[in-house]
């Protein structure tokens, strides 16, 4: 493994810094983490700190806090000792976030455990820390402590799913949001049980919210699918790499398998448009659907349509 050396002679990964520089680095990366930006001031992002719990866990905590969404964060600050008083939004966000972090960590541990380019050379605590950090970052944070290009395609697919879901509503993260995923899960569960209403923790989910969740998800899936097709036409890269770049751009994550720089100018413009649409589109679409409520003064005759 090549050892990176800083201009002042320090080895990569050495934390010692002058006081002023240390404060600047701390503030910069704290803001970048909380806002899910993913910008780091080292050429290898945070790979030099892959086994440093002080750096990785602190940044991961800031990413999670920023990705929960401001309404959830404010509510947790007020009532974190009384979960029974949490709103449905907070309960869905916290529950789905916890599940995604646990499942993501286990997936990366199982798939990358023996990969010599990622978790393979690390000891057991290092593997666990790196897998957890890698599971947190697809919330659209964009930091990486292992080589993304060296991951197995199965790990890329898992990362695609985590990036597409993203973080909490009204927060700094992108994606379709964990709230949307949670609502879809309850909608499917209610449909499988034959219930006419969707209930979440003794609360009824309005039909407007159900339609918004379905609309945001389907439009996002369609946009990702079309963009993946266009980028495959424009570039010679494989489907797994192209899909990773498209989902990363749409969810404003910033992770890459390393093909973005070599993509054609038209392909790069497409990725830029995806970033803009992904940052403003789901939020704007959700707000527009919530505000657009037309009431018809008549009902058309009902007709059953075969589904499936």
N, C-alpha and C positions, 0 to 999 in steps of 0.2 A: 504494500500500500504506500503510495507516495505521500510524504509528509509536506503539508503546505506551510510555508514560512512567510510571516508578515514582513513588510518593509523595514520594521524596526528590529528584526532579528528574532522575534518571538515565534515559537512554533504554533501552528494552528491549534485552536482549542485551549490555549493558555488564556485564562480569564483575566489575569492581572493587567490593569490599565491605569493610566494617570487619572486622578480624581475627576477632572473636568471631562475627559473623554468618556469615563465610565458613566457619569451622569447623563451625558448626551446619548450614549448608546442605550442606556436604560430607558430614558424617556421616549426615544425614537421607536424602539421595539415594543414598548408598552402600548403606545398609540397605534402602531401598526397592527399589533395583535388584537386589541380591543375592537378596532374598526374592521377587523378581518381583511386587512389589506395584503399582508404577507410579504411586504418589502423588508428585506434584511440587508445589512451593510457589509456582508461578507460574500465573496464570490461563490462559495459553496452553500449559501443560505445559512442553515443552522446545522449542517452535517458534522461540523467539528465539535458540537455539543451533544452528540447523539446519546451519550451515557451520562450527561450532566443533569441530575434531577432538578437542581436549583434553576437552571435556565429553562429546561423543557417544561417542567410542571408549572412554573410561573407563567410562561407564555401560553401554555395550554389553558390555564385558568382564565387568563384575560380573553382568550379566544372564545371560550365557552360562555363567559359572562356577556360579552358583546353579541354573541350569536343567539342568546336567549330571547332578545327583544326587549326594548325599554319598558313596555307595560309589565312584562313578567318580572324584570329586574326590580322595578319599583315596588311591585306587590310582594316579592320575596323579602325585600329589605324591611317591609312593614310587618309581614306576618309569617316569617320563615319558621317561627316556633309553633305556629298553629296551622298545619296543613289542612285541617278540616275547613278552614275559612278561605282556602284558595279558590279562585275562579276556575271555570272549566278551561279557559285559555291557559292558565298557569299549569294546571294539572296535566293537560295534554302535552304542553311544551316540555315540562320537566320529565314526564314519563317517557315520551318518545326519544328525547335527547339521551336519557340514561340507557335506554335499550340500544340505540344506535352506537353509542360509545362502547358498550360492553360487547355487542355483536361484532362491531368493527375491529376491536382489539383482538378478539378470539380468531376472527378470520385472518387477519394479518399475521398473527402468531402461527397459525396452522399452515398457511401457504408460504410464508417467507422464512420459516424456522431454519431451514438448511440452505437457503439461498446465499452463496458466497459473496454476492454483490450488495446484500442488504443486511439481514439479521444474522446470517451465518457466522461471521467472525465475533459476534458479541457474546458476553456471558449471559446467564439466565436473567439477572436483574436488568441488564442492558437490553435484552430482547423484549422484555415486558415493557420497559419504558419507551423504547422506540416504536413498538406496536401501538401502544396507547397514544403516543404523540401523532403517529400516522393516522390513527382513527379519528383524532380530533380535527386535524387540519382540513379534511374535505368539507367541513362545515362552511367552507369558502374562505378559510384563512390564508391558505397558500404557502405557509412555511413547510419546509421538509428537513428532516434530520437523517433520512436515508436517500439513496439515489433512486429517484422515481423511474428513470430510464432502465435501471437494473431490476425492477420488480417483474414478477411473472405476470403474464396476461390475465390470469385469474384474479390477481390483486388489482390490476387495472380496472377490471370489470366491477369489483367490489367498490373501488374508489369512485367509479362512474356513478354508481347508485347513491353513494353517500353525498357526492357533489350535487347530484340532481335534486336530492331532497333538501340539502342546505341547512339553514338554521331556523330560528324562530321568527315569527311575524313582527313587523315594525321594529326590526333590529338592524344590525350592520351586515348581516349575512345575506347571501343570495339564495338561489334555488327556489323550488316551489314551496318551501317552508315545511317544517315538521308539523305545524298545525294542520296544514292541508293533508298530509299523510295520515295523521291521527283521525281526522274527520272521515277520510275515505275508508279507513279500517272499520270505523263504527258503522258507516253506511253499508259496507259489505256484510258485516256481522248481523245487522238488523235485517237485511234482505235475506240472508241465509236462514234466519229464524222466522221469516214470514211476518215480521212486525211492520206495521204501517208507518210508525214514527221512529225516528232515530233518537235514542236517549243516551246521554253521557252523564254518568254519575248523578242521577236524580234530576237531570236537566234535559229538556227537549231541544234538539238542534233544529233551528228554523230551516225550512225548505230552501230559502234563498241562499243560506250559507252552504247547503249541500250542493246546489247547482253551481255556486261560485267555485267550490273545491274541484268539482268535476271539470268545469270549463278551464280553469287555470292549468290543471294537470294535462288535459288533452291538447290544449293549445301548445303547451311547453313541449310535450312529446313530439308533436307534429313539427315544431320548429327545429328541434334537435335532429329529428330524422331527415328532414329536408336539407339541413345544413351539412349533415354528415355525408349525404349523397353528393352534394355539390363539391364538398372539399375532396372527396375521393376522386371525382372527375378532374379536379384541378391539380391534384398531387399524386405521386406514385406510391404513397405510403399505405400500409395495411389498415384494415378496418379497425382493429383494436386501438391503434395509435391515433387514428383520425377521430374516432368516437371519443377518446379521452380528451383530445384537444377541444373538440366541440363542446362537450359537457362542461369542461373547465372554463371555457370562455363564457358560455351561457350563464353559468352559476357564479361568474366573476371570482373564480378561485385563484387562478394564477399558476397552478401546478402544470407541468408539461413533461412529456416523454422525450423532449429534445428536438422535435421536428418543426417547431414554430419558426425558428430562424431560417430554416431552409425551405419554407413554404413559399410558393409564388406570391407576388404582390397582390394579386386578386384574392388569393386564399387568405392572406393576412388582413386584407380589408374586410373580408367576410367574418373573420374572427373578431375584428374590432366592432363590427356592427352587432355581432352576437353579444359582446360584452355590454354594449349600450342597451340593447333590447333586454338582456337578462337583468340588468340593474334597474331599469325603469319599467319594463314591460309587465311582469307579474304584479308589482305593487300598483301600477296605474290601472291594469286590468281589474284587479280585485276591487280597487276603490270605485272604478266606473260601474262595475256590476252591482256593488253595494248601493250606489246612489241612484242607479237606474231602476226604478220600480214603477211599472205601469200596471194599472188595474183595468181589466176588461169588464164591461157591463153585460157580457153575455158569455155563454159557454157552448162550445161546439159539441156535436154528438161524439161519444167515446167509441173507439174501435181498437180492439186488441191487436197487437203486432207480435209476430213470433220473434223471440230473442234467443240467440244461440243455435 
